[in-house]
Amino acid sequence: MVSESPASPATGLKLRSYAWEDATIVECTGRLTAEHSDALKTHVRAAIPQARRIILDLKEVHRMDSAGLGAIVALYISAKKANCDLLLINYNKSIKDLLGLTNLLSVFEACAQTGMRLP
C-alpha cells in the first residue's frame, strides 16, 4: 500500500510511504524545516502502530533545521515506546554533520552500517 502526502507550497515537503519486507519506508522529498516538521510527525506517527520498522529515506531532503531534527528525535521516541524501530537512510553530508554535531549520529547510523539495500 502506498500513502502519499502531496507537497504544499507553504511546506515544500512531500511524503510517500510504502511497505517493503517487514518495514514501512517513508520517502521524504523537499525541506525538513520548522514549517513542516508537524506534517512529518503526523504522517509517521500514523504508521507506527502497524509497523515493526519505519525507515525514513532522506535521499531527496535538501535541507534540515533544528525543528526537523527535533521531529525525527520525537518520532524515534514514539517508535521506541511502541516497540518499533526508526531508521534513517540516504541522508546527505549536511544532515550527517547535523546528526554528528548533536551526538545523534551513532543512534541513527546503525542502518547504514548493516549494508541495508532497498529496491
N, C-alpha and C positions, 0 to 999 in steps of 0.2 A: 504494500500500500504506500502510495506517495502522498505526502501532505506538503502543500506549498503555502507560503505566506508571501504575497507579492510585495515588492519594494514600493514604498510610497515616496513621493518627492520629499516629504519632510524628514524621513528617516534615512533613506539610502541603504537600507538593509533588506536583503531577500533571504528567506529561509526555505529550504527544501528538505523534507525528511523522507527516508525510505528504509525498509528493513533489509538487512544484509546479515546472513548467517544468524547468530544469536544476538545481534546488536541492532540498534536504530542509529542510522547515520543522519546527521543534520549538517547539510551543506550551507555554509554562510557566505553570502556574497555582498560586498559593499564595505561600509564602515561600521565598526562596532564601537560606538561612542555613546555619550550620555543621552542623546536624543532617542536612541532605540535599544538601550540595554534592557528596558522593561519588556520590549517585544520578544527579545531572545529568551528572557526568563519565563515568560508566559508560554512560549512555544515549546520549550524544552521541558518545563515542569509538567505540561500536559502529557508528555510521553513517559515520564519517569515511572508511574505506577505499572505500566505494561512492559517495561524494558528491563533487561538484565544488565545491558551495557548501552551507553549512549556515547557516540563518537562525534565530536564536533570537528568537522572538516573546515579548517580556516584558510584553505588554499586561495580563495578569492577575497579574503579580508585584507584590505589595503591600509587600514588604519584602525588602531585600537587605543582608547584612552583609559584612564583610571576607572571610569564608570563601567566600561566594557570588561575590564579585568575584575572589577567587583562583581559584575553579573556572573562571570564564569566561576568565581570563588563561591558565590551564593548557590549556584547550580551544583557545584561539587559537593557542598554540604548537604543540600537537599537530596542528592542522589545517594550519598553515603547513608543517610538516615533511612532510606528506602531499600538498602542493600543492593544498590545499583552502582555500577562503575561509570564514571565520566572521564573520557579520554579526549585529548586534543591531538590532531594530526595536521600535517601540511601547513604549519604556521611559518610565516616569513621571519627574516632576521630581526626586524624591529619588534615583532611580538615576542620572539625568543629573548631579545635583550630586555624587554619589559618584564617578562617572567623571571629572568635571571636577576634583575635589579631588585625585585621584590621577594627573592628567595623562594619562588614558586616553581621554578623550572624543574626541580627534582620531583615535584608532585606530579607534573604532567608529562615528563619526559619518558616514563616507562613504556608508553605505547610505541614511541619511535624506536626505542631500544630493542623491542621484541621483533622488529622487522615486519610488522603487520602490513599486509598488502590489501588494497581494496580494488574492486573491479573498476 
